[in-house]
Amino acid sequence: MATSRDPRYAGYRVPAEVIAMAVWLYFRFPLSLRMVEEMLAARGITVSHETVRQWALKFGRDIADRLRCREPGR
């Protein structure tokens, strides 16, 4: 996962680990944006589904590429 020192995550009010986890959940499992929002809310992190969508658009490609590299058999 990314660290908070990564310049791509500078300026966000939530830590880079939370952003990376939310985007990972969205792309790794068949979850809707609202489900990811609810999962974060259950852990005390208040963000809207629109915020998760914007994170997915900005950081999703990088995280999805890393997921594909880890799949067994490839």
N, C-alpha and C positions, 0 to 999 in steps of 0.2 A: 504494500500500500504506500501511498504518498506520505511524505512528511510535511509538517507545517512550514518548513523552510523552502519548499518548492515555490518558485516565483509565480507559477500558474495559479496558485491558491491564495496569493496575497490580496488583501482587501476584503475577504469574506469574513462574516461575523462568526461563523462556525469553523471548527478546526478542519484541516484538510482530511483527516482520517474519517470524519463524519461524512464529508462530501463523497469521498471515495467509496465508503461503505454503502451509501444511498444509491450511487450510480451502479455499483457492483450488484446490489440486490435487484435493481431494476432490469439489468441486462442478463444476469445469471439465472434468475428464476422467472416464471411467467406471472409477474406481479404488475398491477396497474400503478400509476403514479400515486393514486390515492391510498393504495395499500402500503406503499413505501412511506408515504406521509404518516399514516397511522402507526406503522412500526417504529418510526422515529419518535412520534409523540408518546408512545408507550415507554420509551426510554428517556423521556424528559426533554426532547429536542423538538422545538416548535418551528416547523417550516411548512409552507404551503405546497400543494402538489405542483403548482406552477414553478416554484423554486426548484423542485426536484427535476422538472422537465428542462429548465434552463441549464441545470448542472449536467443533465444527460446529454444535451446538445453540445455543451462546451467540452466536457471531459469524457464523454461516452466512448468516442472512437479509440482513445488511448487505452482505456480500461478494457474495452471489448477485444482489442487486439492482444492485450496481455492474457486475457482469458483463453483465447484461441490457441495461443502458444503453449499453454499448460495442458491442453486436452491430451489424454493418452492416445497413442497410436498415430500421432502426427509428427 
